[in-house]
Structures are given as C-alpha cells and as structure tokens.
Amino acid sequence: MSSMHKKTVVLKILSLIKYSLEFLLRVGKINYYGAKIVVPSGLDWKTRLQIYSRRYERAEIDAVMQHWGESQTLLEIGGGAGLLASVLDSNCKPSSHVIYEPIKSNYDRVRSQKLLPSTTVHNYAVVGPDSDDTTLKFRIRERVFGSGFLSDGAISIESDKVIEVPTIAIKSVLENDFDIILMDVEGYEEVLLPAIVTLSQALIIFEYHNDKCSLDLSDLFALCPNYTFTHFTDCTFVGVPRSKK
C-alpha cells in the first residue's frame, strides 16, 4: 500500500469517526461540503444519518457543481430544509438564487440557513400554466423534510396529514429565465417539467419520484421533445435544450 493510499484510508476513517460522533451527540451545526448548516430538530434517525454522513442530497449537489459556470443564476423549485441552498450558496455563489418551498415548516428551515444576500426564498407551491388553483394540496410528514403533491387523495400512513398551500404559476416564476433550474417536487414533475421546457432554455436538474409520479420516465420525456435528458445518478436527471447541444 502506497503512502498516499494509506493517507486516504486514514482520512476516511477519521471522517467516519467524526460523522458518527456528530450523529450520536446530535450536533446542531455541522460543516456540510464547505457550508455551515443547521441540522433541523425532530428528524427520524434515517434522515439524520443521511445528513451526518454527508449523503443527504448528494446527487443534486454533485450535479449542480459539475455543471456550474461563473456568475450563473439558479432557481430551486422545492427547497426542502435549505441544506442544498446553503451548500450551493457557499460553493457556487450564484449571482441570483431564487427558492420556492411550499411547506411552511421547510420554508422556515430554509430561512434559518446561512444564505447569500442575493438569495430569496418564497413560500409558494409552483403550479403548471393551465392551473387555476390558488391553493394546492400536499401530503406532509413533520418527522421528515419530505412531502408529496396529493394527486390521488390517499393518505399513505397514519401520521400523514394534508395541508393546502398558496400557489404561483410557473409562467410568473420564469418571467426572467435562469441558467440552472433545480427541481424536487415529489411527483409534481409530471406537470412542471413539460411546462418548464417550453418556457425556459435553462439546464434542468430534477429528481424523478417513481413512487409518486403517474408517468413513466419515457412518457414524461416524450412530453419534452426540445430537451435531451441523461441519467446523472440515483433518481437525478439532467436536461439540456437540444438547441444548445
């Protein structure tokens, strides 16, 4: 084993020890890919483990950072708890960073993170261009960040509850285009993705939720003929306008 390889192994072991202690001690603030983030309280142990082991939203972080350019603008549709926003602000320093997060508890979590002055956070659900809804129903679980667009009216587990949140149309969100659009909307990508590709020339990074989206990937991509999508990793896909290829 070379000295360089030994050093790498030792550093990995030390990192694992550090992450384990943070997890066991429930440390409130940690360094997450260069950003000082606040770990939200009241999480289930699996979500906490993902955060402390630096695996939470890893695919989205890597996808944005691999495609990032100088002085770019970023739109997040579905801000979650703001961990991703804090990491991207710290590492990429977007000239403009706009975040839409429909769930009030998550919206408050996003605002509690250390963000750039140029970053704005809005408490709305982004809806499709044909929607007349002023509110949208969501399934929510307070013990985790995740919530889901309520398309079927069913509640999956006993602790789920349904809330209604105010909406904003995707046309209004995209009055000014962005360089990168990052989307995690828990199944509502079936509505938003086909709309976004007709309104924007941005690079699109989104998470596909096969358990919540009623469309198969092939059917979803068929609705976006002017974009080419490639699989990045896990459930994350990257879309580029065909005109830019």
KEMAR-206765 format. One record per residue (C-alpha): x, y, z. Coordinates in steps of 0.5 Angstrom, whole numbers, padded with zeros to 4 digits, always signed. Example, Ala and Ser with C-alpha at 12.3 -4.5 7.8 and 13.67 -1.06 7.14 Angstrom:
# residues 2
+0025-0009+0016+0027-0002+0014
END
This chain:
# residues 245
+0000+0000+0000+0003+0007-0002+0004+0012+0003-0002+0016-0001-0007+0011-0001-0005+0010+0007-0006+0017+0008-0013+0017+0004-0015+0011+0008-0013+0014+0015-0017+0021+0013-0023+0017+0011-0023+0013+0018-0022+0020+0022-0028+0023+0018-0033+0017+0019-0031+0017+0027-0032+0025+0027-0039+0024+0023-0041+0018+0028-0040+0023+0034-0044+0028+0031-0049+0024+0030-0049+0021+0037-0049+0027+0040-0054+0031+0035-0049+0036+0034-0054+0042+0032-0049+0046+0027-0044+0042+0022-0040+0043+0016-0043+0040+0010-0039+0041+0004-0036+0047+0006-0042+0051+0009-0044+0051+0016-0051+0048+0016-0056+0048+0022-0059+0041+0023-0066+0041+0024-0069+0038+0030-0074+0033+0030-0072+0028+0025-0072+0021+0024-0066+0017+0025-0065+0015+0018-0065+0023+0015-0061+0025+0021-0056+0019+0019-0056+0022+0012-0054+0029+0014-0049+0027+0019-0046+0022+0014-0046+0028+0008-0050+0023+0004-0057+0028+0004-0058+0031-0003-0051+0029-0005-0053+0027-0012-0056+0034-0013-0050+0038-0010-0046+0034-0015-0050+0035-0021-0050+0043-0020-0043+0044-0018-0041+0039-0024-0045+0044-0029-0044+0051-0025-0041+0057-0029-0038+0063-0027-0044+0068-0024-0049+0064-0026-0057+0064-0024-0060+0059-0020-0068+0057-0019-0070+0052-0014-0077+0049-0014-0078+0045-0008-0072+0048-0003-0073+0043+0003-0070+0044+0009-0065+0049+0006-0059+0045+0006-0058+0045-0001-0059+0052-0002-0053+0053+0004-0048+0049+0000-0049+0052-0006-0049+0059-0004-0043+0057+0000-0039+0054-0006-0042+0057-0012-0044+0064-0010-0050+0065-0015-0051+0072-0018-0058+0071-0016-0061+0065-0013-0069+0064-0012-0072+0059-0008-0079+0056-0008-0081+0052-0002-0089+0051-0001-0089+0048+0006-0088+0053+0012-0084+0049+0017-0079+0048+0011-0079+0055+0009-0077+0057+0016-0072+0052+0016-0069+0055+0009-0069+0062+0012-0065+0059+0018-0059+0057+0014-0054+0062+0012-0055+0064+0005-0053+0070+0001-0056+0077+0001-0058+0075-0007-0062+0069-0005-0069+0070-0004-0074+0065-0001-0081+0065-0003-0087+0060+0001-0091+0058-0005-0092+0052-0009-0091+0053-0016-0096+0050-0021-0097+0049-0028-0099+0054-0033-0106+0051-0034-0108+0051-0027-0113+0056-0024-0112+0053-0017-0110+0059-0012-0108+0053-0007-0105+0046-0008-0106+0040-0003-0100+0037+0000-0099+0031+0004-0094+0032+0009-0090+0029+0015-0087+0033+0020-0082+0028+0022-0078+0029+0016-0077+0034+0010-0081+0031+0005-0088+0032+0003-0092+0030-0003-0096+0033-0008-0103+0030-0006-0105+0027-0013-0109+0021-0011-0113+0024-0005-0110+0018-0001-0106+0018+0006-0101+0013+0006-0099+0013+0013-0103+0014+0020-0098+0020+0021-0099+0024+0015-0103+0030+0014-0106+0034+0009-0105+0042+0008-0106+0047+0003-0101+0052+0001-0101+0058-0004-0099+0058-0011-0095+0061-0016-0096+0060-0024-0089+0057-0027-0090+0063-0032-0089+0068-0027-0083+0065-0024-0080+0064-0031-0081+0072-0033-0074+0072-0032-0070+0066-0034-0065+0062-0030-0058+0059-0032-0060+0053-0028-0066+0050-0025-0066+0045-0020-0073+0042-0018-0075+0037-0013-0083+0037-0013-0084+0030-0010-0088+0027-0016-0091+0034-0019-0085+0034-0024-0091+0031-0029-0094+0038-0029-0088+0042-0028-0083+0039-0033-0087+0040-0039-0088+0047-0038-0081+0049-0036-0078+0046-0042-0083+0051-0046-0081+0057-0042-0074+0056-0041-0067+0055-0044-0064+0053-0037-0060+0047-0036-0065+0043-0031-0063+0038-0026-0069+0034-0023-0071+0029-0018-0076+0023-0021-0080+0020-0016-0083+0014-0019-0087+0012-0013-0091+0019-0014-0091+0021-0021-0096+0018-0025-0092+0018-0031-0086+0013-0033-0080+0017-0035-0080+0015-0042-0087+0018-0043-0085+0024-0039-0079+0026-0043-0084+0025-0049-0087+0031-0047-0081+0035-0047-0078+0034-0055-0074+0040-0055-0070+0037-0049-0065+0032-0048-0065+0028-0041-0059+0024-0039-0059+0020-0032-0054+0023-0027-0054+0018-0021-0060+0015-0017-0066+0019-0019-0063+0025-0021-0063+0027-0029-0060+0033-0032-0064+0036-0038-0060+0040-0044-0064+0044-0049-0063+0041-0056-0061+0048-0059-0055+0048-0054-0052+0041-0056
END
